[in-house]
Amino acid sequence: MSNNETNPAADVVAKFGGLTGTARALSGPTKQYAVSTVQGWVERKRIPQEHWEPLIKAAKAAEIDLSVADFLPPGLVAA
């Protein structure tokens, strides 16, 4: 991140091209995600765990490199 502050949520959202891209990637025929929901994750610096798997699946479909480690702050992931 450019501001030297650890924010895994912002890093994940950036991989999808921003708030709107992340909301669109998660949205489907049965559930729509609001940009404000994604913005809340960035503000809180965390993405609730129930959204990790859908985000990883959406990333794979979009050929975006994303894993569980991307959702965790540095230092919690074994090298």
C-alpha positions as CSV (number, residue, x, y, z in Angstrom):
1,M,0.0,0.0,0.0
2,S,1.2,3.5,-0.7
3,N,0.3,5.0,2.7
4,N,2.4,2.5,4.6
5,E,-0.6,1.5,6.7
6,T,-1.6,-2.2,6.8
7,N,-5.0,-2.6,5.3
8,P,-5.6,-6.1,3.8
9,A,-9.1,-5.1,2.8
10,A,-7.9,-2.2,0.7
11,D,-5.3,-4.4,-0.9
12,V,-7.9,-7.0,-1.9
13,V,-10.3,-4.3,-3.2
14,A,-7.5,-2.8,-5.2
15,K,-6.9,-6.2,-7.0
16,F,-10.5,-5.9,-8.3
17,G,-9.9,-2.4,-9.5
18,G,-11.6,-0.6,-6.6
19,L,-14.9,-0.5,-4.7
20,T,-17.2,-0.8,-7.7
21,G,-15.2,-3.6,-9.3
22,T,-15.2,-5.6,-6.0
23,A,-19.0,-5.1,-5.5
24,R,-19.6,-6.1,-9.1
25,A,-17.4,-9.2,-8.8
26,L,-19.3,-10.4,-5.8
27,S,-22.8,-9.6,-7.1
28,G,-24.9,-12.2,-8.8
29,P,-28.4,-13.0,-9.8
30,T,-29.5,-13.8,-6.2
31,K,-27.5,-11.1,-4.3
32,Q,-26.3,-7.6,-5.1
33,Y,-23.4,-6.0,-3.1
34,A,-23.5,-2.3,-2.6
35,V,-20.3,-0.3,-3.0
36,S,-20.9,1.1,0.5
37,T,-20.6,-2.5,1.8
38,V,-17.2,-2.8,0.3
39,Q,-16.2,0.7,1.4
40,G,-17.1,-0.3,5.0
41,W,-14.7,-3.2,4.7
42,V,-11.9,-0.9,3.6
43,E,-12.7,1.6,6.4
44,R,-12.7,-1.2,9.0
45,K,-9.5,-2.7,7.4
46,R,-11.0,-6.2,7.2
47,I,-13.3,-8.3,5.1
48,P,-15.6,-10.5,7.0
49,Q,-14.6,-14.2,6.6
50,E,-17.9,-15.3,5.0
51,H,-16.9,-13.2,2.0
52,W,-13.4,-14.7,1.5
53,E,-14.4,-17.7,-0.5
54,P,-16.8,-15.8,-2.8
55,L,-14.0,-13.3,-3.4
56,I,-11.4,-15.9,-4.1
57,K,-13.8,-17.6,-6.6
58,A,-14.5,-14.3,-8.3
59,A,-10.8,-13.5,-8.4
60,K,-10.1,-16.9,-10.0
61,A,-12.8,-16.3,-12.6
62,A,-11.3,-12.9,-13.4
63,E,-7.7,-14.4,-13.4
64,I,-6.8,-12.3,-10.4
65,D,-4.1,-13.7,-8.0
66,L,-5.9,-13.9,-4.6
67,S,-5.5,-16.3,-1.7
68,V,-6.5,-16.5,2.0
69,A,-3.2,-14.9,2.9
70,D,-4.3,-11.7,1.2
71,F,-7.1,-11.2,3.8
72,L,-4.7,-11.4,6.8
73,P,-2.4,-8.7,8.1
74,P,1.3,-9.3,7.6
75,G,2.8,-11.3,10.4
76,L,-0.1,-13.6,10.8
77,V,0.9,-15.6,7.7
78,A,3.6,-18.1,8.0
79,A,6.4,-17.6,5.4
